Amino acid sequence: MEAMQEAMHALRALVNQGIALTGFTETQLLQLAVAAVVALGLVYLFKDVISTLCIPTIKVSPTDNEANDIIDAVKYSPVQPVDKDVVPCYDPSTMQALGFKPAMSAAEVRTRIARAREASKVWRKSSFSQRRKLLRILLKFIVDNMETICRVSARDSGKPILDAIVGEVVVTCEKIHWLCMEGERYLRPEHRSSGIMSFYKAARVEYVPVGVVGAIVPWNYPFHNVLNPMTAALFAGNALVIKVSEHASWSTGYYGRMIDAALEAAGAPADLVQIVTGYGEAGNALVTGGVDKVIFVGSTQVGKLVMRAAAETLTPVVLELGGKDAFIVAEDADLNAVVQISLKAAYLNCGQNCAGGERFFVHEKVYDKFLEKVIPLVRNLRQGNPLGPDPVDCGAMCMPGLAEKVHGLVEDAVARGAQLLAGGQLRSASGAGGQFYPPTLLADVRPGMKIWEEEVFGPVMSVVRWSTDDEVVELANDCAFGLGSSVFAGSQRRARDIASRLEAGMSAINDFGTTYMCQSLPFGGVKHSGFDRFAGVEGLRGLCVPKAVCEDRFPMLMKSSIPPPWEFPVKSNAVAFGRSLVTMFYGPGLLYKVHGLAALLHCLMFPGSYGTGAKPKAA
Ligand SMILES: NC(=O)c1ccc[n+]([C@@H]2O[C@H](COP(=O)([O-])OP(=O)(O)OC[C@H]3O[C@@H](n4cnc5c(N)ncnc54)[C@H](O)[C@@H]3O)[C@@H](O)[C@H]2O)c1
């Protein structure tokens, strides 16, 4: 209140001063102030309109299959033998054949790396404003063409359009926005303290692009999985060679043309981004082919192979592997909100999320109520072709054989005492009308079941009962994976306390997945979920060599030279001189420092002496 009164007085004084200086009346001064604010607003608006108009618009014409929703065409059969030089592409919801992509050989991958290397030599010198220009071109394209982007992703991976908007478009836009707004701040040289003895030095870290980044990605988000490493790698000044999954290669046609057009419009080298299609051999060739850093996103099993291969060439790797996230619900959580969030955590993208909720720990006091609310919702989820005439909540399983694998885990759980409350039937064998597995709900899931241990990566909500906070922490940590986690409780402090005890790389308090929406945060896990980070400040800086640089702070006044007692041949008081330095700089308290200084001066003034430089007797 007092501060407000003071501010009013200050404003009054300013107005009076203005009246005295200009001779204007109070009303005229007010009109002037309003006019100034309006003018500033108009300038800002004008600048904003002009800068938006200045972002080049790129045009990418979609093909028939990319542009249209349903096309009657040849069906693909996964049991049909396929030439190993090609990757067959098909829509997992309809099994419509979409064509082939080349299965690149190791030699071809190396050629791509070499092209990217040449492009990286040019791009590493680019300014941050040129890199921002490239990202803004992409962002504008995404906003203008999100429907086609989502349709292409839906056709390639079987996900509903809404899941594509959330999981492909929103997170990519958020990432680009963050890079444009804050990326430069974290890549500019960062000044660091130079310590006590090097007080006359200026120390800093320079973030130097690594050169060529190699990324290997899975099939669950064909658009975001490409754009995510690409935008960060390019913003950090690198080139990128990216190996996409053999189960979602078709969409690289449209997305690749978009990337090429954006590079051209931004004046960036055409070879800056190389897309590799193929199988494990192509991925292995990328790891061993001479890239400067590998980002691997995929299963724990293949992650180990990648790490082994990278060890041969000492290529650094980031491993973003599987997950089996805990979703903890306390008895006082807002159950109505939690139920809807839990459905998204389990069934978004048909559960094919590395950081998706898999283990739902619900407090015994609300266990039955939670199930009561969830059962009808799960049973009524609509599943089908995302590009068909009817709206769907859940789409298809992208990877052939995954529905059968998920079903095996469900059957094992039921055989060992879990309650099957929804779903759980293998609707059709792969190949007969789409790769679907129904949204499934299991209650009373316990240790000893396969589903307790293995990653499901499918639409299964496993519900577990708990009674004390210590117990739920122990149950949640009884897992080989540790990627994300969510804790819901009436008291935010209690939720925070439980979350702080979870072995996980990420925790959302009273929410799910929000750590990924904050693109300034690192993304990654612990234990078998991998290590190092690919998003956020840590991920962005991880695409650079953090080069330590040190130089004279005042070169005109003080330059480095070897102190006379230490010059070769070293003098007889060299050790005493060293002792005096240590005592002066690091001795605890003034007494030490004065003694050290006196000993140091003695050494310098009497070069032939043996001076002691020892600590004072009093100490
Ligand atoms: N932590 C994360 O950020 C994250 C994100 C998405 C998916 N995932 C994980 O990915 C897995 C599902 O994806 P997937 O089935 O495509 O995984 P995957 O490990 O089978 O394949 C991933 C990629 O590795 C390639 N590959 C296969 N063998 C290789 C080899 N020997 N050397 C190099 N590359 C090789 C594949 O061709 C593919 O492009 C799940 O475990 C999921 O949790 C993790």
The ligand as an SDF file (V2000), in Angstrom:
LIG
                    3D

 44 48  0  0  0  0  0  0  0  0999 V2000
   13.2300  -42.7740  -25.0810 N   0  0  0  0  0  0  0  0  0  0  0  0
   12.7410  -42.2480  -26.1760 C   0  0  0  0  0  0  0  0  0  0  0  0
   12.8670  -41.0830  -26.4330 O   0  0  0  0  0  0  0  0  0  0  0  0
   11.9700  -43.1110  -27.1480 C   0  0  0  0  0  0  0  0  0  0  0  0
   11.1050  -42.5090  -28.0760 C   0  0  0  0  0  0  0  0  0  0  0  0
   10.3730  -43.3160  -28.9300 C   0  0  0  0  0  0  0  0  0  0  0  0
   10.5240  -44.7020  -28.8840 C   0  0  0  0  0  0  0  0  0  0  0  0
   11.3770  -45.2520  -27.9780 N   0  0  0  0  0  0  0  0  0  0  0  0
   11.5240  -46.7080  -27.8990 C   0  0  0  0  0  0  0  0  0  0  0  0
   11.6220  -47.2650  -29.1940 O   0  0  0  0  0  0  0  0  0  0  0  0
   11.1450  -48.5980  -29.1880 C   0  0  0  0  0  0  0  0  0  0  0  0
   10.1850  -48.8090  -30.3460 C   0  0  0  0  0  0  0  0  0  0  0  0
   10.7960  -48.4330  -31.5340 O   0  0  0  0  0  0  0  0  0  0  0  0
   11.4190  -49.4860  -32.5730 P   0  0  0  0  0  0  0  0  0  0  0  0
   10.6590  -50.7400  -32.5000 O   0  0  0  0  0  0  0  0  0  0  0  0
   11.5460  -48.7990  -33.8730 O   0  0  0  0  0  0  0  0  0  0  0  0
   12.8450  -49.6970  -31.9420 O   0  0  0  0  0  0  0  0  0  0  0  0
   14.0980  -50.4780  -32.5530 P   0  0  0  0  0  0  0  0  0  0  0  0
   15.1560  -50.3870  -31.5260 O   0  0  0  0  0  0  0  0  0  0  0  0
   13.7060  -51.8080  -33.0510 O   0  0  0  0  0  0  0  0  0  0  0  0
   14.5060  -49.6080  -33.8380 O   0  0  0  0  0  0  0  0  0  0  0  0
   14.8790  -48.2720  -33.7600 C   0  0  0  0  0  0  0  0  0  0  0  0
   15.7350  -47.9130  -34.9560 C   0  0  0  0  0  0  0  0  0  0  0  0
   16.9670  -48.6130  -34.8770 O   0  0  0  0  0  0  0  0  0  0  0  0
   17.2570  -49.1890  -36.1420 C   0  0  0  0  0  0  0  0  0  0  0  0
   18.1400  -50.3570  -35.9340 N   0  0  0  0  0  0  0  0  0  0  0  0
   17.7950  -51.6550  -35.8340 C   0  0  0  0  0  0  0  0  0  0  0  0
   18.9060  -52.4080  -35.6330 N   0  0  0  0  0  0  0  0  0  0  0  0
   19.9700  -51.5660  -35.6020 C   0  0  0  0  0  0  0  0  0  0  0  0
   21.3630  -51.7330  -35.4220 C   0  0  0  0  0  0  0  0  0  0  0  0
   21.9110  -52.9250  -35.2230 N   0  0  0  0  0  0  0  0  0  0  0  0
   22.1470  -50.6290  -35.4370 N   0  0  0  0  0  0  0  0  0  0  0  0
   21.6230  -49.4040  -35.6000 C   0  0  0  0  0  0  0  0  0  0  0  0
   20.3060  -49.1950  -35.7980 N   0  0  0  0  0  0  0  0  0  0  0  0
   19.4790  -50.2610  -35.7920 C   0  0  0  0  0  0  0  0  0  0  0  0
   15.9010  -49.5060  -36.7180 C   0  0  0  0  0  0  0  0  0  0  0  0
   15.9890  -49.6890  -38.0990 O   0  0  0  0  0  0  0  0  0  0  0  0
   15.1230  -48.2780  -36.3000 C   0  0  0  0  0  0  0  0  0  0  0  0
   15.3320  -47.2070  -37.1950 O   0  0  0  0  0  0  0  0  0  0  0  0
   10.4340  -48.7650  -27.8570 C   0  0  0  0  0  0  0  0  0  0  0  0
   11.2430  -49.5110  -26.9870 O   0  0  0  0  0  0  0  0  0  0  0  0
   10.2920  -47.3410  -27.3520 C   0  0  0  0  0  0  0  0  0  0  0  0
   10.2110  -47.2170  -25.9650 O   0  0  0  0  0  0  0  0  0  0  0  0
   12.1060  -44.4900  -27.1250 C   0  0  0  0  0  0  0  0  0  0  0  0
  1  2  1  0
  2  3  2  0
  2  4  1  0
  4  5  1  0
  4 44  2  0
  5  6  2  0
  6  7  1  0
  7  8  2  0
  8  9  1  0
  8 44  1  0
  9 10  1  0
  9 42  1  0
 10 11  1  0
 11 12  1  0
 11 40  1  0
 12 13  1  0
 13 14  1  0
 14 15  2  0
 14 16  1  0
 14 17  1  0
 17 18  1  0
 18 19  2  0
 18 20  1  0
 18 21  1  0
 21 22  1  0
 22 23  1  0
 23 24  1  0
 23 38  1  0
 24 25  1  0
 25 26  1  0
 25 36  1  0
 26 27  1  0
 26 35  1  0
 27 28  2  0
 28 29  1  0
 29 30  1  0
 29 35  2  0
 30 31  1  0
 30 32  2  0
 32 33  1  0
 33 34  2  0
 34 35  1  0
 36 37  1  0
 36 38  1  0
 38 39  1  0
 40 41  1  0
 40 42  1  0
 42 43  1  0
M  CHG  2   8   1  16  -1
M  END
$$$$
